[in-house]
Amino acid sequence: MTDKPQRWTRPQLLLALHLYVRTPFGRQHTHNPDIITLAGMLGRTPGSVSMKLNNLASLVPHELARGVKGLAGASALDRQVFEEFLERPDELAAECELAWAAAQQQGMQVDGAIAPPDIEFERAWNGDTEASVVQKVRLAQRFFRQSTLAVYQSRCCVSGLPVPELLVASHIVPWAKASPSQRVLPSNGLCLSRLYDCAFDRGLITISDDLRVILSHALQSQLMNGAVNAAFGSVEGRQIECPEKYPPDRDALAYHREFIFSG
């Protein structure tokens, strides 16, 4: 007699959701080191974790619209957790980050009861105090950074720079102006080097609908300077590297061009 399949718990699903968002298409397979690591933490097989990620893919509305169907067989708990993610993504992102930090701190064999790590993250869940709001924002921002860098495979989408320490998950619509989903999903982000992030944030560059770099008049007027030309003249009109999973949202890019770009 074979053992019954181990049921997935909510904390385990949060870890799977965290991994799903930051795993590019084509990498949700059993040989992916991140899937192997999570499988070890959960006491499951890589095949089980890979299947769960593909079950989650079947629930994503914009992926279904693109013809990405995932795997049938999502459970009621899968649907419940994903519906929560769609309804209040910033809160679920913070909860996913909390679960991941706790799992990493506890090490292997994460079961249904994940205790919070001893770094006072639990204050984030005790009501809308100033401290709790700040903590939730920090957790959600960390989720956004990890997810955005992952879908861009830790490369600046403008220059191709592959040094994570020099990369920024740059919001297209700023955090303060963004909707809850825009705050945490990589579709409202670009992976940029610190130089291009600063220029994008200050409205010195933007991205066109066909995903090409546009320079502001202020930068164009300084292209005679060798340093400015090397950094910005060399990328004017260049098409950015666009991830298949969570590509830049066109409405967010339009917002940046209208309200932030100083062209």
DAJOFEN-V249899 format. One line per field, one symbol per residue. psi: psi as a letter, one per 20 degrees, with the letter a starting at -180 (. if undefined). Layout:
BEGIN
psi->???
END
This chain:
BEGIN
psi->pqqqqpqprghhhhhhgghghjoqqijlriiphhggghghhikrqhhggghhhhghhiioghhhhijohbprjprhhghgghhhhhhmhhghghhghgggggghhhbrmpbinoqqqlkkhihijkrlrgghggggggghhhgggggghghjklppigijpkohijqpoppgpqghiqrhhhhipiikqqoqrhghgghghjjhqaprhjkqppqrhgghijihpggghhhhhiipippqppqhplrpphhghhgghhigpk.
END
